[in-house]
């Protein structure tokens, strides 16, 4: 697994370890492993920069995987901005496209006789300003260096699919939230403000987003391992419902019992769209998968986790 030390990866690791899988984690040298520190005795860690193709081949040949989860990717704000030098464009090519293609090439050219499947995690942002709800077959219209780089990775994987000895799959996920998420994201940040009693700056309050709880995505990622589909497929994973961001923020404040105000924040940036909304019929048709956790239940779970972590009753 790449990206195993991140928010989504750490949740998937726990599920796989609990199920008895032998898991190997490829991580960037010097990266923060605090989310999986308690699992160190249950998995094998391999320091490796995905930009180092030779090292990557060596790691894969040593680990001899039967399946690969590719969750690594840079979704930072620097790749969603348009500065005068367009630095986010060149950085997105290096951090997302080249790093991912290196993994695909290493998996294809290393000696991996047992490798049967590669599952790559994409994003609903790949669809950009396309028609709603987003369907897997529509043309993507990305609006930022980040979303364009994710589309490019999807296309590279589809192009390679018929030429590989293993099946490949891209899962495009809605906006995921849950315990352990970084506070650079809306829901985690607002919950932190609620528990600390600080007013929250909210930009883009009239935009719509589809929020999916982490356990729903993990269910889908595990099903993808157990029920492989035709190689090269793209499958959306979300709730099938979008919500006004301002309404979600008000719900979080109510559920937390906080006495804070929402104040005007930074206006929408150029790399944002007004709607992110996935059609999820394909996942239900192929896997029998559907979202189990509604927004209010998911938010209650996350707020409770944050309270317990802070020692708040």
C-alpha positions as CSV (number, residue, x, y, z in Angstrom):
1,X,0.0,0.0,0.0
2,X,1.1,3.5,-0.8
3,X,-0.3,6.3,1.3
4,X,-0.8,4.0,4.3
5,X,0.3,6.6,6.8
6,X,-2.4,9.1,5.7
7,X,-6.0,9.6,6.9
8,X,-7.7,7.1,4.5
9,X,-4.7,4.7,4.4
10,X,-4.5,4.3,8.1
11,X,-8.2,3.4,8.3
12,X,-7.8,0.8,5.5
13,X,-4.6,-0.6,7.2
14,X,-6.5,-1.2,10.4
15,X,-9.3,-3.0,8.6
16,X,-6.8,-5.2,6.6
17,X,-4.7,-6.0,9.6
18,X,-7.8,-6.9,11.6
19,X,-8.8,-9.3,8.8
20,X,-5.5,-11.1,9.0
21,X,-3.8,-9.8,5.8
22,X,-0.1,-9.4,5.6
23,X,0.4,-5.7,4.7
24,X,3.4,-3.9,3.4
25,X,3.5,-0.1,3.5
26,X,5.6,2.0,1.1
27,X,6.2,5.5,2.6
28,X,8.3,8.5,1.8
29,X,11.5,8.6,3.9
30,X,11.0,11.0,6.8
31,X,7.2,11.0,6.5
32,X,5.0,11.3,9.6
33,X,3.9,7.8,10.7
34,X,2.0,8.8,13.9
35,X,-1.4,7.5,12.6
36,X,-0.1,4.0,12.3
37,X,2.5,3.9,15.1
38,X,0.5,1.4,17.1
39,X,0.4,-1.0,14.1
40,X,4.2,-1.1,13.6
41,X,4.4,-4.7,14.8
42,X,1.6,-5.8,12.5
43,X,3.0,-4.6,9.1
44,X,6.2,-4.1,7.2
45,X,7.3,-0.6,6.4
46,X,9.4,0.2,3.3
47,X,10.9,3.7,3.1
48,X,10.8,4.6,-0.6
49,X,10.1,7.8,-2.6
50,X,7.8,7.0,-5.5
51,X,9.9,9.2,-7.7
52,X,12.8,6.6,-7.3
53,X,11.8,4.0,-9.9
54,X,14.8,1.6,-9.2
55,X,14.2,1.6,-5.5
56,X,10.5,1.1,-6.1
57,X,11.1,-2.0,-8.2
58,X,13.4,-3.4,-5.5
59,X,10.8,-2.9,-2.8
60,X,8.0,-4.5,-4.8
61,X,10.2,-7.5,-5.7
62,X,11.0,-7.9,-2.0
63,X,7.4,-7.6,-0.8
64,X,6.0,-9.8,-3.6
65,X,2.4,-8.4,-3.3
66,X,-0.7,-10.1,-4.5
67,X,-2.5,-6.8,-4.6
68,X,-1.5,-3.1,-4.5
69,X,-3.5,-0.2,-3.0
70,X,-2.3,3.1,-4.4
71,X,-3.6,5.8,-2.1
72,X,-0.7,8.2,-2.1
73,X,-1.1,11.6,-3.7
74,X,-0.6,15.2,-3.0
75,X,-4.0,17.0,-2.4
76,X,-2.5,20.1,-0.7
77,X,-3.8,23.6,-1.3
78,X,-0.6,24.5,-3.2
79,X,-1.8,22.2,-6.0
80,X,-5.2,23.9,-6.2
81,X,-3.9,27.5,-6.6
82,X,-2.9,29.5,-9.7
83,X,0.0,31.7,-8.8
84,X,1.8,33.8,-11.5
85,X,4.5,31.1,-12.0
86,X,1.9,28.3,-12.3
87,X,4.0,26.4,-9.8
88,X,1.0,24.2,-8.8
89,X,1.0,22.9,-12.4
90,X,4.6,21.7,-12.5
91,X,4.4,20.4,-8.9
92,X,1.2,18.3,-9.7
93,X,3.0,16.7,-12.6
94,X,5.9,15.6,-10.4
95,X,4.0,14.7,-7.2
96,X,1.0,13.0,-8.6
97,X,1.5,12.0,-12.3
98,X,5.1,11.0,-12.3
99,X,4.9,9.3,-8.9
100,X,1.9,7.3,-9.9
101,X,3.1,6.3,-13.3
102,X,6.4,5.2,-11.7
103,X,4.4,2.8,-9.5
104,X,2.5,1.4,-12.5
105,X,5.7,1.0,-14.5
106,X,7.5,-0.7,-11.5
107,X,4.6,-3.1,-10.9
108,X,4.6,-4.0,-14.6
109,X,8.3,-4.4,-15.0
110,X,9.3,-6.0,-11.7
111,X,9.2,-9.8,-11.3
112,X,5.8,-10.1,-9.4
113,X,4.3,-13.4,-10.3
114,X,1.6,-13.2,-7.7
115,X,0.3,-9.7,-8.4
116,X,-3.3,-9.9,-9.5
117,X,-4.8,-6.5,-8.8
118,X,-3.9,-2.8,-8.4
119,X,-6.6,-0.5,-6.8
120,X,-6.0,3.2,-7.2
121,X,-7.9,5.9,-5.2
122,X,-8.9,8.9,-7.3
123,X,-11.2,11.8,-6.5
124,X,-14.6,13.2,-7.4
125,X,-12.8,16.5,-8.3
126,X,-11.6,14.8,-11.5
127,X,-15.0,15.5,-13.0
128,X,-14.7,19.3,-12.4
129,X,-17.5,21.3,-14.1
130,X,-19.0,18.3,-15.8
131,X,-22.8,17.5,-15.8
132,X,-24.3,16.3,-12.5
133,X,-24.5,13.9,-10.9
134,X,-21.1,12.7,-12.2
135,X,-21.1,9.4,-14.0
136,X,-18.0,7.3,-14.7
137,X,-18.3,7.5,-18.5
138,X,-18.5,11.2,-18.9
139,X,-15.6,13.4,-20.0
140,X,-13.8,15.0,-17.2
141,X,-13.5,18.8,-17.0
142,X,-10.8,19.5,-14.3
143,X,-10.4,23.0,-12.9
144,X,-7.2,22.9,-10.9
145,X,-3.7,21.4,-11.3
146,X,-4.6,18.8,-8.6
147,X,-7.8,17.6,-10.4
148,X,-6.1,17.7,-13.8
149,X,-3.2,15.5,-12.5
150,X,-5.7,13.1,-11.1
151,X,-7.5,12.8,-14.4
152,X,-4.1,12.2,-16.1
153,X,-3.3,9.3,-13.7
154,X,-6.8,7.8,-14.4
155,X,-6.1,7.9,-18.1
156,X,-2.6,6.5,-17.9
157,X,-3.9,3.6,-15.9
158,X,-6.7,2.9,-18.4
159,X,-4.3,3.1,-21.3
160,X,-2.0,0.6,-19.6
161,X,-4.7,-1.8,-18.4
162,X,-4.9,-4.0,-21.5
163,X,-1.1,-4.4,-21.5
164,X,-0.7,-5.4,-17.9
165,X,-0.6,-8.9,-16.4
166,X,-2.8,-7.8,-13.5
167,X,-6.2,-6.1,-13.3
168,X,-6.4,-2.4,-12.4
169,X,-9.2,-0.3,-11.0
170,X,-9.7,3.4,-10.1
171,X,-12.1,4.4,-7.4
172,X,-13.3,8.0,-7.5
173,X,-14.4,9.0,-4.0
174,X,-16.6,11.8,-2.7
175,X,-15.2,14.2,0.0
176,X,-14.3,11.8,2.8
177,X,-14.4,12.7,6.5
178,X,-14.0,10.9,9.8
179,X,-11.8,10.4,12.8
180,X,-8.1,11.3,12.3
181,X,-8.7,13.7,9.4
182,X,-6.3,16.7,9.1
183,X,-7.7,20.0,10.3
184,X,-6.8,21.5,7.0
185,X,-10.1,20.1,5.8
186,X,-13.5,21.8,6.5
187,X,-15.3,19.3,8.8
188,X,-12.3,18.5,11.0
189,X,-11.4,22.1,11.3
190,X,-14.9,23.2,12.2
191,X,-15.2,20.5,14.8
192,X,-12.0,21.7,16.4
193,X,-13.3,25.3,16.5
194,X,-16.5,24.1,18.1
195,X,-14.7,22.2,20.8
196,X,-12.5,25.1,21.5
197,X,-15.3,27.7,21.4
198,X,-13.8,29.7,18.5
199,X,-15.8,31.4,15.7
200,X,-15.2,29.8,12.3
201,X,-14.4,31.6,9.0
202,X,-16.5,29.9,6.3
203,X,-16.0,30.6,2.7
204,X,-18.0,29.2,-0.2
205,X,-21.0,28.6,2.1
206,X,-23.4,28.3,-0.8
207,X,-21.4,25.6,-2.6
208,X,-22.6,22.0,-2.6
209,X,-20.5,19.0,-1.6
210,X,-21.0,15.3,-1.2
211,X,-19.6,14.1,2.1
212,X,-19.0,10.4,2.7
213,X,-18.0,8.8,6.0
214,X,-14.7,7.0,6.1
215,X,-16.1,3.5,6.9
216,X,-18.2,3.6,3.7
217,X,-15.1,4.1,1.6
218,X,-13.1,1.5,3.5
219,X,-16.0,-1.0,2.9
220,X,-15.7,-0.3,-0.9
221,X,-12.0,-0.6,-0.9
222,X,-12.2,-4.0,0.8
223,X,-14.9,-5.2,-1.6
224,X,-12.8,-4.1,-4.5
225,X,-10.1,-6.6,-3.3
226,X,-12.6,-9.4,-2.9
227,X,-14.7,-8.8,-6.0
228,X,-12.4,-7.8,-8.8
229,X,-14.1,-6.3,-11.9
230,X,-13.1,-5.9,-15.5
231,X,-9.6,-4.3,-15.8
232,X,-9.5,-0.5,-16.4
233,X,-12.8,0.2,-14.7
234,X,-13.6,3.5,-12.9
235,X,-16.1,3.3,-10.0
236,X,-17.6,6.1,-8.0
237,X,-18.0,5.8,-4.3
238,X,-20.1,8.3,-2.4
239,X,-23.5,8.8,-0.8
240,X,-25.4,9.9,-4.0
241,X,-26.5,13.1,-2.1
242,X,-25.0,16.6,-2.0
243,X,-25.4,19.2,0.8
244,X,-25.0,22.9,1.0
245,X,-21.8,23.6,2.9
246,X,-23.4,26.3,5.0
247,X,-26.1,23.8,6.1
248,X,-23.4,21.2,7.0
249,X,-21.5,23.8,9.0
250,X,-24.7,24.7,10.9
251,X,-25.4,21.0,11.6
252,X,-21.9,20.5,13.0
253,X,-22.4,23.4,15.4
254,X,-25.8,22.1,16.5
255,X,-24.5,18.5,17.1
256,X,-21.5,19.7,19.0
257,X,-23.5,22.0,21.2
258,X,-21.1,24.8,20.5
259,X,-21.9,28.5,20.9
260,X,-19.8,29.8,18.1
261,X,-20.6,31.9,15.0
262,X,-19.8,31.4,11.3
263,X,-18.0,34.4,10.0
264,X,-17.2,35.3,6.3
265,X,-14.0,33.5,5.2
266,X,-11.8,33.4,2.2
267,X,-13.8,33.6,-1.1
268,X,-13.9,30.6,-3.4
269,X,-10.6,30.1,-5.3
270,X,-10.2,29.5,-9.0
271,X,-9.7,25.8,-8.5
272,X,-13.1,25.1,-6.9
273,X,-16.4,24.2,-8.4
274,X,-19.9,24.9,-7.0
275,X,-21.0,21.2,-7.0
276,X,-19.3,17.8,-6.3
277,X,-21.9,15.1,-6.7
278,X,-21.4,11.4,-7.7
279,X,-23.8,8.9,-9.2
280,X,-23.1,5.6,-7.4
281,X,-25.3,3.2,-9.4
282,X,-22.4,1.4,-10.8
283,X,-20.9,0.4,-7.4
284,X,-24.3,-1.0,-6.4
285,X,-24.8,-2.8,-9.7
286,X,-21.3,-4.5,-9.7
287,X,-20.7,-5.0,-6.0
288,X,-24.0,-4.6,-4.2
289,X,-22.3,-1.7,-2.4
290,X,-24.2,1.4,-1.1
291,X,-23.5,4.0,1.6
292,X,-24.5,3.0,5.1
293,X,-23.7,6.1,7.1
294,X,-25.8,9.2,6.7
295,X,-24.3,12.7,7.2
296,X,-25.7,13.3,10.7
297,X,-24.7,9.9,12.0
298,X,-21.2,10.3,10.6
299,X,-20.8,13.8,12.1
300,X,-21.9,12.5,15.5
301,X,-19.3,9.8,15.4
302,X,-16.6,12.1,14.4
303,X,-17.5,14.7,17.0
304,X,-17.6,12.0,19.7
305,X,-14.1,10.8,18.6
306,X,-12.8,14.3,18.8
307,X,-14.3,14.8,22.3
308,X,-12.8,11.5,23.6
309,X,-9.4,12.4,22.1
310,X,-9.5,15.7,24.0
311,X,-10.8,14.1,27.2
312,X,-14.1,16.0,26.9
313,X,-17.2,14.2,28.3
